[in-house]
Amino acid sequence: MNSLPLLEDMHQISSHMVDAARANDWDRLVTLELDVSALRQRIADNDEEATSPSERARKVALMKQILAHDAEVRRHVEPWMAQVKVFLGKLPAGRAENG
């Protein structure tokens, strides 16, 4: 099976992940990350058939865009994660572990 359609889907979902991160919609971001993870697994399990040079070029372009989306998501998530760590550090001892 050709993984190009799976990469196209992953690209689209990663774009939605950027939108969710920009909107601080963490629940949606987690759901989308699960979708990407499932696609990543399908691609890894995929027996790739030979592809044309144009398909390979498209795959490379998609992967570069997906990586750019990932960097953009991280740009929004990392400050939020730092705030969460500060908040958890201010909880009384034992509270962070027990919820």
N, C-alpha and C positions, 0 to 999 in steps of 0.2 A: 504494500500500500504506500502511496506517495504521502509524505508528511506535510506537503505544502498546504493543503486545506486546514490541517491541524495548527500549523504555524499562523495561518491567516486568522483563525479563531483566537489563538493566543494573543496575537497582536491587538485584535479588537477588544478583548477582555482587559489587556494591560492598559489600553487607552482609557477604559472605564475606571480602572484602578486609579489612574492619575486624577480623574474627575472626583472620585470618592475621597482621595487624600486631600485634594485642594479644598473640598467641602467639609473636611474633618468628619466624614461619615465612616467611622471606624468599623461599624458592624457590616456595612456594605463592602468595605475594603477586605475584610476577613472572608466574606462569602466569595468575593471575586478571586481572592488568592487561592481558595480551595478549588475553584474552577480551573485556574491556571495550573495548579499542582496536578490535577487529574489529567489535563491535556499534556503536561510535561511527561507524565508517566506513560501515556499512550504513545507519545513520540518516541520515548526511550524503548518501549516494547515493540515498536514498529520495525518490521523487516523492510528496510528501504530498498526500493527498486531503483535502478539507474535513472537518473534525471538528466534532462537536457541542460546545456550551459545557461540558458535563460532561466530555467527553474532554479538552478543552484544560485544564480545571481539574485533572484527574488527572495530565496530563503535567507541568504546573507543579509539582504536589505531589511527583511522582516526581523531577523535576530538583532540587528543593530538598533532598530526602532524599539523593540521590546526592551533591550538593555537601557536605552535612553528613558523609556517610560519607568523602568525600575529605579533609575537614578532620581527621577522626578518624584516618585512616590517616597523614596527614602528622604529626600529633602524636606518633605512635609511630616513624615512619621518620626524621624529622629528627634526633633525638638519636643514633640509630644511625649515620646518615650522618656526623655530627660525630665520633663515635668512630672510624669508618673513616678519615676524613681525618687525625685525630691519629695513628692507627696508621701510615698510609702516609707521613706526615711523618717518622716515626721510622725508616723503612727507610733503609739505606745508599743513597747516591746511585746511580742507575741501576737499583736493584733494583725499584722501583715500576713503571718502564717495561717491564722485561723479565719481570716476573712472578716 
